[in-house]
Structures are given as structure tokens and as C-alpha cells.
Amino acid sequence: MSNEKQVPLKTGKGGWVHYRPEIKLLDCTIRDGGLINDHKFDEKLVKTVFDTCVAAGVDYIELGYKGSKKIFSPSKSGPWKFCDEDDLRRIVGKNRQKQRLP
């Protein structure tokens, strides 16, 4: 048993734990993770990451780059290096979410 005194969790205005609407969450798992694997993610994985972020209430989700296929070779990089609206729509679906895809 610990001899440490249990300090009650402070909440509400002035406390250190409370809702802060000005703080937004951004997930860049697919965009930045693609730097490791040349953006070669399976579509099922991308969909799972997106759905998980939605369920967690993440405000912004970066699923890839809108790079040019003239600049980045499709034979060297996966589709998330130069994703387009059709790629995003396959992941997001027709549902309008509150999340933004910057």
C-alpha cells in the first residue's frame, strides 16, 4: 500500500482538467506515416484509422497528400502520396462527418 496522499482530481473552471473547445485534435497517422513506407497503405487500414479517429472525436484527419502524379511516380509511391477526391470519398463514404480533412 502506498503512503502517498490521494489528491482529488480538480475539474471545472480554473482546474487543470476541463473541456477546452479551443483545443483541436489532428491525426496525421496516414500522411506522416507514409514517409516511412512511401504511402503504401492498404485501403482497409486507412478506413480503420479514419473510423477510429471519428469515433474518438478527432477534429482534423490528414489521410494523405494531394500531390501531382506528374511529380511523384505512382510506380514508386502508394496512392496516399497523391490522393484525389475519389480516394477520399471511398474512405469517408457519403456520410458527412464533423471532422475535416485538411
Buried (B, 14 or more C-beta within 10 A) or exposed (E): EEEEEEEEEEEEEEEEEEEEEEEEEBBBBBBEBBEEEBBEBEEEEBBEBBEEBBEEEBBBBBBBBEBEEEEBEEEEBBBBBBBEEEBBEEBBEEEEEEBEBE
